[in-house]
Amino acid sequence: MPAFEVHPGQPGDLGGWSDDDHQLLITEGRRQLDRQIADLERIRSRCQFLFTTALGFLVVVFGTVRTIAGPGSHRVLPALLLWCGAVVCIVVGLLGAAALITTRKDLQIVDAAVLSRTAPPVLAQLALAYADAVRTGENSVATALTVQRDAVLLMTVGAFIYATAWLLAVL
């Protein structure tokens, strides 16, 4: 999934920083990466619920197509068109939730094997690696959150359109 660029900042120059400053940056970088992983897991969990809900709602919507398109109403065509619009919104929301459940998110990590081959001062390079990794994770979290928001919006719009179609057909 392409990521939105919400964290355009580049790591700064760490020259002249003390070892304590580097250690503080490493600690903050680890905290931010842990938060990003937790955010992505929460988004994934919510999307699993959204996917299940959308699937169940889609079954209900398909189960009432005879009520919507039933004979005897002069408003069959508008109700059926609204029903089709609701189905499209719900299916697209369902696919958005499925995408968030199944796709790989871009997160950078600090590879200990690569770090073991770097020349001293290792602490400064580790601090720089954490500062660089945070940017990629923030972009991934923002992208996943945007797709989740859009999927929820589509499901909500689909539900309102379906309710309108049903009311139009039965009243």
C-alpha positions as a printed NumPy array, in Angstrom:
array([[  0.   ,   0.   ,   0.   ],
       [  1.422,   3.399,  -0.827],
       [  1.888,   5.516,   2.273],
       [  0.861,   9.127,   2.821],
       [  3.785,  11.427,   3.507],
       [  2.789,  12.908,   6.881],
       [  6.2  ,  12.913,   8.493],
       [  8.49 ,  14.594,   5.941],
       [ 11.214,  15.493,   8.455],
       [ 14.676,  14.034,   8.05 ],
       [ 16.892,  13.133,  10.999],
       [ 19.147,  15.994,  12.004],
       [ 22.887,  16.108,  12.511],
       [ 23.84 ,  14.386,  15.753],
       [ 27.404,  15.633,  15.755],
       [ 28.28 ,  17.18 ,  19.072],
       [ 25.665,  15.199,  20.967],
       [ 26.793,  13.49 ,  24.144],
       [ 26.326,   9.761,  24.787],
       [ 23.506,  10.615,  27.207],
       [ 21.762,  12.608,  24.487],
       [ 22.148,   9.701,  22.062],
       [ 20.753,   7.314,  24.659],
       [ 17.765,   9.603,  25.212],
       [ 17.092,   9.7  ,  21.451],
       [ 17.318,   5.902,  21.265],
       [ 14.866,   5.542,  24.148],
       [ 12.391,   7.94 ,  22.546],
       [ 12.787,   6.201,  19.174],
       [ 12.007,   2.825,  20.749],
       [  8.945,   4.268,  22.464],
       [  7.682,   5.76 ,  19.228],
       [  8.224,   2.525,  17.289],
       [  6.414,   0.553,  19.997],
       [  3.513,   3.007,  19.841],
       [  3.373,   2.721,  16.045],
       [  3.214,  -1.072,  16.24 ],
       [  0.446,  -0.846,  18.859],
       [ -1.476,   1.691,  16.732],
       [ -1.282,  -0.557,  13.678],
       [ -2.446,  -3.544,  15.708],
       [ -5.42 ,  -1.546,  17.064],
       [ -6.343,  -0.453,  13.536],
       [ -6.085,  -4.048,  12.317],
       [ -8.27 ,  -5.249,  15.188],
       [-10.925,  -2.618,  14.479],
       [-10.898,  -3.541,  10.807],
       [-11.451,  -7.195,  11.642],
       [-14.598,  -6.145,  13.5  ],
       [-15.589,  -3.825,  10.631],
       [-15.059,  -6.608,   8.086],
       [-17.267,  -9.02 ,  10.029],
       [-19.935,  -6.365,  10.515],
       [-19.859,  -5.405,   6.83 ],
       [-20.159,  -9.03 ,   5.775],
       [-23.166,  -9.55 ,   8.043],
       [-24.766,  -6.322,   6.887],
       [-24.223,  -7.298,   3.264],
       [-26.083, -10.57 ,   3.904],
       [-29.   ,  -8.592,   5.369],
       [-28.998,  -6.184,   2.432],
       [-29.006,  -9.005,  -0.122],
       [-31.705, -10.793,   1.837],
       [-34.085,  -7.854,   1.481],
       [-33.718,  -7.305,  -2.25 ],
       [-37.181,  -8.795,  -2.857],
       [-38.702,  -6.27 ,  -0.471],
       [-36.915,  -3.42 ,  -2.235],
       [-37.712,  -4.578,  -5.78 ],
       [-41.131,  -6.022,  -4.954],
       [-44.058,  -5.445,  -7.275],
       [-46.857,  -3.102,  -6.416],
       [-44.84 ,  -0.004,  -5.68 ],
       [-44.51 ,   2.911,  -8.06 ],
       [-41.126,   3.711,  -6.478],
       [-39.389,   0.454,  -7.391],
       [-36.763,   1.976,  -9.683],
       [-35.544,   4.705,  -7.277],
       [-35.494,   2.225,  -4.387],
       [-33.574,  -0.32 ,  -6.448],
       [-31.063,   2.317,  -7.557],
       [-30.534,   3.37 ,  -3.947],
       [-30.178,  -0.297,  -2.947],
       [-27.475,  -0.766,  -5.606],
       [-25.652,   2.336,  -4.343],
       [-25.796,   0.97 ,  -0.807],
       [-24.369,  -2.366,  -1.963],
       [-21.486,  -0.605,  -3.732],
       [-20.656,   1.489,  -0.643],
       [-20.779,  -1.521,   1.661],
       [-18.657,  -3.689,  -0.651],
       [-16.006,  -0.982,  -1.056],
       [-15.925,  -0.47 ,   2.722],
       [-15.623,  -4.234,   3.179],
       [-12.722,  -4.366,   0.718],
       [-10.988,  -1.473,   2.493],
       [-11.246,  -3.298,   5.816],
       [ -9.972,  -6.497,   4.188],
       [ -7.019,  -4.609,   2.733],
       [ -6.014,  -3.306,   6.144],
       [ -6.276,  -6.77 ,   7.662],
       [ -4.161,  -8.482,   5.026],
       [ -1.607,  -6.005,   3.683],
       [  1.905,  -5.564,   5.017],
       [  2.616,  -2.247,   6.693],
       [  5.933,  -0.486,   6.176],
       [  7.883,  -0.255,   9.389],
       [ 11.616,   0.132,   9.708],
       [ 13.573,  -1.63 ,  12.38 ],
       [ 17.116,  -1.423,  13.621],
       [ 18.847,  -4.61 ,  12.476],
       [ 21.317,  -5.836,  15.096],
       [ 23.323,  -7.783,  12.504],
       [ 23.813,  -4.686,  10.356],
       [ 24.548,  -2.597,  13.43 ],
       [ 27.27 ,  -5.052,  14.485],
       [ 29.173,  -4.247,  11.279],
       [ 29.192,  -0.48 ,  11.736],
       [ 32.259,   1.414,  12.772],
       [ 32.306,   3.253,  16.107],
       [ 30.719,   5.384,  17.469],
       [ 27.871,   2.872,  17.416],
       [ 25.659,   4.774,  19.841],
       [ 25.447,   7.771,  17.504],
       [ 24.613,   5.573,  14.507],
       [ 21.997,   3.662,  16.495],
       [ 20.381,   6.948,  17.539],
       [ 20.335,   8.076,  13.897],
       [ 18.804,   4.742,  12.8  ],
       [ 15.961,   5.112,  15.31 ],
       [ 15.349,   8.706,  14.251],
       [ 15.071,   7.573,  10.617],
       [ 12.829,   4.582,  11.403],
       [ 10.196,   6.719,  13.114],
       [  9.326,   8.609,   9.918],
       [  8.411,   5.487,   7.935],
       [  6.237,   4.141,  10.728],
       [  4.337,   7.411,  11.138],
       [  3.53 ,   7.422,   7.427],
       [  2.256,   3.825,   7.628],
       [  0.072,   4.556,  10.653],
       [ -1.42 ,   7.64 ,   8.954],
       [ -2.185,   5.661,   5.8  ],
       [ -3.833,   2.808,   7.683],
       [ -5.884,   5.23 ,   9.768],
       [ -7.064,   7.051,   6.633],
       [ -8.132,   3.818,   4.934],
       [ -9.929,   2.72 ,   8.117],
       [-11.735,   6.056,   8.352],
       [-12.799,   5.82 ,   4.701],
       [-14.043,   2.239,   5.158],
       [-16.135,   3.25 ,   8.177],
       [-17.489,   6.26 ,   6.286],
       [-18.46 ,   4.1  ,   3.309],
       [-20.188,   1.592,   5.572],
       [-22.109,   4.371,   7.31 ],
       [-23.137,   5.985,   4.028],
       [-24.146,   2.574,   2.693],
       [-26.307,   1.963,   5.767],
       [-28.079,   5.312,   5.37 ],
       [-28.629,   4.754,   1.649],
       [-29.989,   1.278,   2.359],
       [-32.338,   2.63 ,   5.028],
       [-33.595,   5.23 ,   2.562],
       [-34.155,   2.576,  -0.118],
       [-35.991,   0.321,   2.313],
       [-38.232,   3.135,   3.553],
       [-38.931,   4.199,  -0.014],
       [-39.931,   0.654,  -0.936],
       [-42.17 ,  -0.133,   2.04 ],
       [-43.913,   3.221,   2.53 ]])
